[in-house]
Amino acid sequence: MKRIAVLIGLLLILIFIGSSTNQLNLNLPSFNGLFKPTAGKVSPQTGENLKVVTEESVITKVVEDVSPSVVTVSVVRSRQIGRIFEINPFDPFDVLRPRSSQDQPATQDIGSAFIVSSDGLIVTNKHVVSDSNVKYRVITKDDKEYAVEKIYRDPSNDVAILKINASNLKPVEIGDSDNLKVGQMAIAIGTALGEFRNTVTVGVISGLGRGITAGSPFEGYAERLDNVIQTDAAINPGNSGGPLLNSGGQVIAVNVAISSEGQNIGFALPINVVRSLLTEFNKSGGKFERPYLGVRYRMITKDLAIQYEVPEGAYVQEVVSESPAEKAGILAEDVITKIDGKKVSEDNGGLAKIISEKKIGDKVTLDIWRDGETKNISLTVGQSSGE
């Protein structure tokens, strides 16, 4: 009896609440109304039509606008075809005769890039075009191919500027990487795995100010990079050099590397690095010039220095003929330990970083370790094209 009385009481309460709501004409929220689109409604403040912008429409709009500005970088190499046998029509006893092997040009997609000027300036990673002994080509989304005529390789960053002979290209819009926040949307476009052109992946900015060692499986090249952007937008081999975009379709970084130790961990260079390079390029009147010493070297890290009982610095493997280094008397197997009193080490960016901060024509003093002794050598910084 008590249970029946309780149920009757609850029923009366619900009836009372329902009738009171109708009498008071209360506008209680409807769950169905929460999911209705607002397109077509009018803003009470401005009187303008409101439009819902979904995440999907943002991504598709960015891809539609930017994809024509993203290109594939290919390398042209010679490959040797083995011995081929062919029919000899003049000798019935010599049905098959060998033909000597021969070289044949082969093209392979190795990276991505994006257009920054309508007259053919293109940005990619330095490690994508690191080999100066081969020819590179650029392929646009509509499958037009252009030979790369000049390459400017930044000695201190993994960035290269390519020049092709073209006009009326569609450049990207460059954003500002100084204002990035962790968690904001990130969209990557590029030639994934060196095979799938104009692949789109989406994620967020996962971290800022990271330090990594980046390289290319196609080129066998690696270098240390600091202050890079981490993203979980999938970046695969072949995506290197392609743009990382924000939700407004602006390039905020250059995709550079992936982590071999985890999934959904990619890295990109802040676009403001590229912005300063382009400014220098335009100031020089469109010339691909850079401060130049003229040595090929390997960095001796602190660990290696201790292990081999040599000073930390840049170990000179080769001196370029007619270069400032050769004229100053630098020799192979020298170790450059200081430049103008500044220590040459991996921690401060190495030799390339220090030289890149000099101007063409600057006079500098180098501390050279040779045969157990330290020598001082003065030279004038020269200039070099990026090729």
Secondary structure, DSSP 8 states (H G I E B T S, - for coil): -HHHHHHHHHHHHHHHHHHHHHHHT-----HHHHTS--TT-B-TTT--B-----HHHHHHHHHHHHGGGEEEEEEEEEEEE--EEEE-TT-TT-SEEEE--EEEEEEEEEEEEEE-STTSEEEE-GGGG--TTSEEEEE-TT--EEEEEEEEE-SSSS-EEEEES--S----EE--GGG--TT-EEEEEEEETTTEEEEEEEEEEEEEEEEEEEEETTTTEEEEEEEEEEE-S---TT-TT-EEE-TTSEEEEEEEEE-SSSSS-EEEEEHHHHHHHHHHHHHTTS---EEE--EEEEEE-HHHHHHHT--SEEEEEEE-TTSHHHHHT--TT-EEEEETTEE--GGGTHHHHHHHTS-TT-EEEEEEEETTEEEEEEEE-EEE---
